Amino acid sequence: MDDDAEKLVRDISVCRICEERFAKTATQHQPRPVVWLDPKLPRTPILIAGQAPGARVHESARPFTDPSGDRLRDWLGINSTVFYDKRKVAIAPMAFCFPGYNAKGSDLPPPAICAKTWRTRLMQILQPAPLTLVIGGYAMKWHLGGARKVTDTVRDWKSHAPAVFPLPHPSWRNTAWLKKNPWFEAELLPVLRARVQEVLK
């Protein structure tokens, strides 16, 4: 990467385009973009294309510092030291800030303006990773196209592997989904963990 990449990461880090939007949410929080990649590296072995930071990540300023992160690291078969090594893992969600909660306490979707403003430019700078994890419906639509349901896309994972693995969000709210779809842990995860070890060598 070059100076343009470093400038882009700096610009994302200070972005305020959703300031008014966030002020109207139940959380009434300020933007705090969480960017987790090294702009000096042309690519990393693993790229995680997620959804958006949660409330705990908003406080910590580190991605996946929550139960979702614990589950994701278990899925990948790696520890926190490897996960947070920017030489090995880059994380580029569909929105870089915590979107907030609505009046009922539910997560708001990642604002589309974030991806529209930053994502194309960022993906042009990042070289394709040997392994890209596309997590959740919003990321699947952006990276894989179409309007298929998350379950259908994940079930069709062999069509994208070994370079890309579509995954459900690792939120604990998806525990029921995992129980309903035992093939995910029995069939997909062993292949994914093997691929992770392969690209990290």
N, C-alpha and C positions, 0 to 999 in steps of 0.2 A: 504494500500500500504506500501511498505518498502523502504529501501535505494535504491534498484534498480530502483524503479519508480522515485524517486527524481533525480537520476543520469540521467535517460533517458530524463526527462524534461529539465534538464540542458544541455544535449548534443544537444537536438533539438534547444534549445534557442540560441546556438552558432554555429549552422550548417552553413557551407560556401560552400557546394558542388555545388551550382548553381552560384557561383560568376562569373565565366567566361560566363556562359549562360546569366545572367542578364546584363552583360557589353555589350553584343551584341544586346540588345533590343533597341527600340527607346527611352526608358526612361533611359537606362544606369545606373540603380540604383544598390545599394549594397543589399545583402541579409539582411533581418531583420525579422527573424521568430517571429510569434505571437502565443504564446502558452497560452491557457486560460483554465487551470484546476488546481486543487490542488492535487499534487501527494500524499498527506497524506490521501486523502479520497479514500476509496475503490470504491465508485461509487457515482453518483449524480442522483437526480430524472430525470433530462433531459440531454441527450447527443445530441449535434447538430453536425452532420457530413456534413459539407459544402463543398465548392469548393476551394476557395483560397482567401486570403485577397485582397482587392482592394487598389487603390492608397491612399485613405483617411485613411484606416486602417494601411497602411505602415507608414504613418506619425504619427498616434496617438498611435500605438502599442496596440490598443484595438480592438477586432473583432466587426464588424458590426457597426462602428461609421460613418455611412453614410446613405443615403436614403434607401438602401436595409435593413439596420438594423431597421430603423423606421417601414418599412412595415412588416418585420418579427415579430417584437414585437407586432404589431397590429394583425397579424395573430394569435399569441399565446395568446393575451389578457393579457399581462404582461407589467409592466413598466421597465425602465432601472435599477432601484434598484434591482429588482428580477433577471433580465436578467444577470447582471454582478456580481451576488452573486455566487462565485465559489462553495459554498456548495449546490447550487441548479441547476446550469447549467455548464456543461463542453462543450467546443467547440473544435472539432478536425477536421479541414478541410483536404481535400485531398492533399493540399500543404500548408505549414505554412508561406510561403513568398508570397508577391505580385509578380506575374509572369511577369508583365510589359505589355507594349503595342507594337504592331507591327508598321510598318511604316505608316499605315493608321489610327493609333490611336485606333485600336480594341484591346480588351483584349486578351492576350495570354492564352492558356490553362494551367492548373496546371502541372508543370513538373512531369512526371511519376516517376522519380527517387526519388522524395520526399516520395511518398506513399510507394515505394519499399523499401526505406531505413528505414522509421520510423513507418509506419502505423501498420504493423502486430505486431510488438513489443508493440506498444502502446495499441492496442486493446486486447492483451493478458494480459496486466496489468490492464486495466479498466474492472471492472465487468460490465455485461450487465445492462444498465439503464432501469428503468421501462418504459421510453419513449425515443425513439431515432427518431430524425428528420433527414431524409436522403434528402439532398437538392441538386438538379441538377443532370444532367446525369452522371458525373464522379463518384459522390458518390453513385448513384444508381447502377452503374455497379459493383463497389467494394463491396457494402454491400448486394445487392440483386441479383447480377449475371445477366446473360443474356444480350441481346443487344436490348431490347425493347426501343421504343421512350419514352421520358420523359412524354408526354401526356398520352400515354397508361399506363405507370407505375403509374402515379398519379391517373388516372381514376380508376385503380384497387386497390385503397387504402384500401378498406375493407378487402382485402386478407391479409394485413399486420397489420392492426390495431387490438388491441389498443396499442401494444408494439412498433410498427414502423409506422411512417407516411412518405411516400415519398412526397416531395414538389417540385414545380418548384422553380427556383432561384427567390428570392424576388426583383430582380433588377427592376427598373422602366422601363427598356427596355422590360419587360414582361407585361406591361400594356395591350397591344393589346391581348396577350394570355389570360389574365384574362377576358377581354371583350368577347372573342370568346368562353370561357369555363365558363359560369356563374355558373355551377354546383359546381365549386371549392369553391366559397364563400358561396353558398347557402347550400351545403350538407356537404362538408368536414370540413370547418372551424368551424362550431358550435360544431362538435364532437371533433375536435382537442382541442379547447379551454376548453371544459369540461374535457377532459383527462389531460390537463395541470394542471388545478385546482385540479384534483384528485390526481395526483402524487406529487403535492407540499404540500399537507396537512400534 
